[in-house]
Amino acid sequence: MPDITDCFGRRVRLTVERRAHILEHPEMSEMAGEIEQTLREPEQVRQSRSDSDVKLFYRYYLKTLAGGKWLCVVVKYSAEDAFVITAYLTDKPKAGETLWPRR
């Protein structure tokens, strides 16, 4: 699986194992393309409140298997690496410092 460049210009890995794990959830089974789009073109990015190395990328999708939902893609960053931990649908973004759009 090729790396994805996020909205901050960082290369993010989405491993075959992580992608398969995410897409095995029934509500996520048709969201492969949306995961990449959410990293490249999020509507919001929030800083995780529990891990300073984690960012939550959000984009709203009107038509998902679960109805209108936010897709959240969770990415862990280090100095040399960035990778997708998980992705899931949610009713609203979690609280946290907004990093995108930049103000």
Secondary structure, DSSP 8 states (H G I E B T S, - for coil): ---EE-TTS-EEB--HHHHHHHHTSGGGTT-HHHHHHHHHS-SEEEE-SS-TTEEEEEEEES-STTSSEEEEEEEEE-SS-EEEEEEEEESS--SS-EEES--
